Amino acid sequence: MEANAADTALQLACIETMSSLVGNRFHGLRMFAEARGAARIDAAMRVHVDDPVLQTKGVRALACAIQWPEDLREKSGFDIHSAIALTKCAMSRHVEDAELQRATLEALSKYLGGVDCVEEVKADGCAGMVKVVMTRHRDEERVQTWGKAVLDALGGDREWEPRNGQ
């Protein structure tokens, strides 16, 4: 991944391969951690900010790390602060992509449920962005469900709903 950082297709294939490797097997997770997989995904997401498929896969892969043991998160190069920033960046850059929005909202919900990062997620108008996404994707049930979960965790109005097409 490092040698071919500009190759979007290769980066995407590597993220998919690493995600498959981890799966639900602890041995695969250890191998992922030893290869500093989270740091590699982080780097790919930073280079390919305009590729919604890579962003979707990256957001999902990084969000899984919240459930890993701390030593494996650290060994893999997972950085919660970077993961949150990348997730919010993907959310704001790709408002029209429903699949990516489902992934970003689910990831934010995981981060909010796993560690004390409410203020970090809330920063930079995240609640407003969640509302924009929910308004744009009002017919996407999972966007609405995850959006409400995020708003609730941020201390916002979980029952908020878009009004009159706005």
Wavefront OBJ file of the C-alpha trace (Angstrom):
o trace
v 0.000 0.000 0.000
v 2.819 2.387 0.824
v 4.614 1.807 -2.477
v 1.459 2.408 -4.532
v -0.334 5.061 -2.508
v -1.699 6.854 -5.585
v -3.346 3.737 -7.044
v -6.972 3.963 -5.917
v -7.969 0.511 -7.163
v -5.031 -1.127 -5.388
v -5.749 0.730 -2.153
v -9.393 -0.331 -2.289
v -8.443 -3.956 -2.992
v -6.034 -3.903 -0.051
v -8.668 -2.501 2.312
v -11.124 -5.183 1.197
v -8.483 -7.896 1.582
v -7.502 -6.744 5.064
v -11.146 -6.560 6.116
v -11.658 -10.128 4.911
v -8.517 -11.225 6.713
v -9.759 -9.858 10.016
v -13.331 -11.103 9.650
v -14.245 -12.575 13.011
v -10.995 -14.467 13.528
v -8.628 -13.374 16.261
v -5.631 -14.744 14.368
v -6.526 -12.561 11.383
v -6.904 -9.558 13.647
v -3.430 -10.140 15.095
v -1.967 -10.345 11.584
v -3.800 -7.139 10.638
v -2.395 -5.415 13.735
v 1.146 -6.600 13.048
v 0.897 -5.176 9.517
v -0.296 -1.832 10.996
v -3.484 -2.253 8.975
v -5.445 0.577 10.571
v -2.619 3.045 9.879
v -2.521 1.878 6.249
v -6.277 2.342 5.848
v -6.032 5.766 7.474
v -3.325 6.765 4.975
v -5.332 5.479 1.991
v -8.392 7.432 3.120
v -6.334 10.623 3.388
v -4.981 10.271 -0.150
v -8.256 9.214 -1.798
v -10.774 11.560 -0.178
v -12.798 11.851 -3.388
v -13.431 8.119 -3.854
v -16.709 7.290 -2.073
v -16.283 3.509 -2.327
v -12.824 3.591 -0.746
v -14.105 5.991 1.896
v -17.046 3.704 2.678
v -14.819 0.643 3.066
v -12.285 2.606 5.092
v -14.864 4.102 7.446
v -16.346 0.662 8.091
v -12.961 -0.977 8.614
v -11.766 1.650 11.074
v -15.037 1.647 13.018
v -14.581 -2.059 13.747
v -11.431 -1.244 15.720
v -13.451 0.258 18.547
v -14.353 -3.296 19.619
v -10.790 -4.636 19.592
v -8.547 -5.005 22.620
v -6.542 -1.831 23.278
v -3.178 -3.466 22.566
v -4.308 -4.564 19.095
v -5.786 -1.144 18.321
v -2.472 0.429 19.237
v -0.380 -2.128 17.356
v -2.518 -1.698 14.207
v -1.968 2.059 14.254
v -5.598 2.861 15.027
v -6.043 6.462 16.122
v -9.555 7.272 17.333
v -9.046 10.993 16.746
v -7.978 10.440 13.157
v -10.791 7.926 12.566
v -13.385 10.410 13.793
v -11.928 13.193 11.641
v -11.808 10.958 8.556
v -15.379 9.818 9.150
v -16.657 13.374 9.444
v -14.653 14.400 6.365
v -16.154 11.558 4.314
v -19.611 12.501 5.571
v -19.272 16.118 4.498
v -17.563 15.426 1.139
v -20.053 12.816 -0.042
v -23.465 13.957 1.182
v -25.192 12.448 -1.868
v -23.857 8.900 -1.334
v -26.422 7.024 0.782
v -24.230 3.960 1.361
v -21.358 6.085 2.600
v -23.716 8.061 4.823
v -25.009 4.840 6.405
v -21.401 3.839 7.075
v -20.406 7.217 8.556
v -23.417 7.400 10.846
v -22.933 3.830 12.040
v -19.232 4.532 12.650
v -19.955 7.695 14.636
v -22.490 5.768 16.690
v -19.857 3.111 17.467
v -17.290 5.730 18.443
v -19.800 7.492 20.682
v -20.702 4.207 22.368
v -17.179 2.963 22.846
v -15.087 5.794 24.252
v -15.528 9.233 25.753
v -15.384 11.303 22.576
v -18.713 13.124 22.525
v -17.151 16.583 22.368
v -14.760 15.538 19.597
v -17.575 14.099 17.489
v -19.780 17.104 18.259
v -17.070 19.566 17.149
v -17.269 21.326 13.807
v -21.053 21.187 13.603
v -21.448 17.432 13.408
v -25.052 17.480 14.664
v -25.936 19.902 11.873
v -24.217 17.671 9.314
v -26.153 14.670 10.623
v -29.363 16.618 10.090
v -28.305 17.579 6.556
v -27.618 13.920 5.775
v -30.917 12.814 7.303
v -32.751 15.452 5.275
v -31.002 14.467 2.046
v -31.683 10.755 2.626
v -35.092 10.960 4.267
v -36.234 7.727 2.562
v -33.226 5.705 3.728
v -34.376 3.915 6.875
v -30.883 3.050 8.095
v -29.674 6.632 7.596
v -32.600 7.800 9.729
v -31.998 5.146 12.404
v -28.253 5.746 12.707
v -28.734 9.513 12.451
v -31.135 9.491 15.388
v -28.736 7.326 17.392
v -25.911 9.798 16.752
v -28.068 12.816 17.607
v -29.160 11.090 20.805
v -25.559 10.303 21.806
v -24.569 13.908 21.103
v -27.281 15.084 23.458
v -29.449 16.330 20.622
v -33.054 15.665 19.844
v -33.306 11.983 18.888
v -36.828 12.595 17.613
v -35.698 15.314 15.167
v -37.013 14.749 11.657
v -36.701 16.755 8.451
v -39.609 19.148 7.882
v -41.381 20.068 4.673
v -38.625 18.858 2.384
v -36.053 21.093 4.100
l 1 2 3 4 5 6 7 8 9 10 11 12 13 14 15 16 17 18 19 20 21 22 23 24 25 26 27 28 29 30 31 32 33 34 35 36 37 38 39 40 41 42 43 44 45 46 47 48 49 50 51 52 53 54 55 56 57 58 59 60 61 62 63 64 65 66 67 68 69 70 71 72 73 74 75 76 77 78 79 80 81 82 83 84 85 86 87 88 89 90 91 92 93 94 95 96 97 98 99 100 101 102 103 104 105 106 107 108 109 110 111 112 113 114 115 116 117 118 119 120 121 122 123 124 125 126 127 128 129 130 131 132 133 134 135 136 137 138 139 140 141 142 143 144 145 146 147 148 149 150 151 152 153 154 155 156 157 158 159 160 161 162 163 164 165 166
